[in-house]
């Protein structure tokens, strides 16, 4: 899922995202809550209408950004008090408030409000955080069930009247609320968090609190320890990963969904993901290189522009550098996931006689 | 002509320019001379190949930017010594050097090297500047005629091998060198400059040294005083104008070509040109406005996005604000010029029995 923090994948028009085959975007509740405000977006017909994106949208709960961006945050049983990173204004976010915000945004997938346990954290702190996330998950679900039909896209305020055309299954199941597993870097606590989150019952589950600074081998261990305790017939979403190699690896392990700012953020810093590995387009060696950014890529950037041109745009601080680099990196990620899906289908076909769902072997 | 200073119309991919119907771009020799270097562009197959733009390109001579941007410039009979605004390095630009640079860039229309007379300037200074520009025009033409066939697009260095597909008429006439009329704000000196430039003989003529801070009524007076002395069967190009109302007015007076950074630069500052006049999209009044930027515009921005969304993007410093605003403003300018051309054709049709070429009356 490409990240469109403030209702925009930085520099890329929605029609270009459609050309790339983007099926679902992630947007950040914390950022939209501060600017332009979730109530404002609701009055404008929800995110689908506001940003003219008739396809699926997942919103995070705001919790992660509160923990990573805001100042002077204070966590209590009730919720989190924090100051905006923009203007220092004081806000109080609760599980109920996070649900109301995401329903106002009109997300197709709403994330439960969780506490992202910091890294490193000791065992007692990890357990307390896990318990708080579970209590908040129950409160999230209760509020969500009572208010889920208050979606904004029937709003009379909407002039454009865009409605999501790719509701995930039965309209009665949209929006869907996903639970989030925490438990820090402790395998047994992850197992417990997963089991107790599944007991609450959600149509999908996320693994949160990873990719927060820990070594990658630890991330993999925790994912491996958690996955067996999440139902295989529900989407399993690993938050905040990763490199192209990592997303293939996690998909092999059984992860269905991932989001990451890496392809878009790296693009803005001149880093391109290609079939031959990462290249830093700002490098002087590309100044006279008339070849495409990635000879094996079929995206419209690689079809039209040279490394020399992209290097010139970057070195000259031209905005088009960000635009074209981002389009290419998204194409690379989406191609990677298309290849993963293709492999899974081949694997399912190969094992269809036994009727067992199977992911391709590494 | 949209302005693509550094071989890029800021924030807009070339394929989008093609969708908008852009037929010709202006690029700035001074900027490309400094970065990435005109010789570098030549080795990469010229601007057409470098920026993947198979349509027409006009390059300015570099003179205007030397006068407006560089530091410590010193004009002599031979040329201009100046320091780069980027790194303070010293350079010397002559009529011959400006021709060599533009031929290396592979421009379809090359501009003679001129001195842009500052405003205000007294009569003696204006005459001296005019005489220098005439001597430089003769040197420009001499060098150009001897080297015009050294275009870069047959270069073996080119991997992509893009060649201009819209050469302006006979390939033997591309590139074409245009002369530039100077003469400050003195009507009789403008007349003299025009007549003596026409005596040198060029396939097209530009009126330079206007839109440099003088009142608009003076600009119009000088254009009106100059035009009768330029042959009506050659393109007449007014440099550096203007607003949508101004370009219509100048076209009515008989101007065939114009360039201006206004649509693109204004877009980056949140100013949109619409059928209802200018609007500043950053204004809070648009925060809840679900209508299109311009209800009368058929561009892809107006077809898809709301004022509220564009306002949010601008207020949130999102790069997409610049991208979408620029696309809309270019569409508005191109639509304006399409309407002008349509009016001219109607006028020609109406007067076809008399065989007189006629521009529509105000």
Interface residues (C-beta under 8 A of the other chain):
Chain A: X6 X7 X8 X9 X10 X11 X12 X13 X14 X15 X35 X36 X40 X43 X44 X45 X49 X50 X51 X52 X157 X158 X159 X160 X287 X288 X290 X291 X300 X304 X305 X306 X308 X309 X312 X313 X315 X316 X318 X319 X320 X322 X323 X324
Chain B: X6 X7 X8 X9 X10 X11 X12 X13 X14 X15 X35 X36 X40 X43 X44 X45 X49 X50 X51 X52 X157 X158 X159 X160 X287 X288 X290 X291 X300 X304 X305 X306 X308 X309 X312 X313 X315 X316 X318 X319 X320 X322 X323 X324
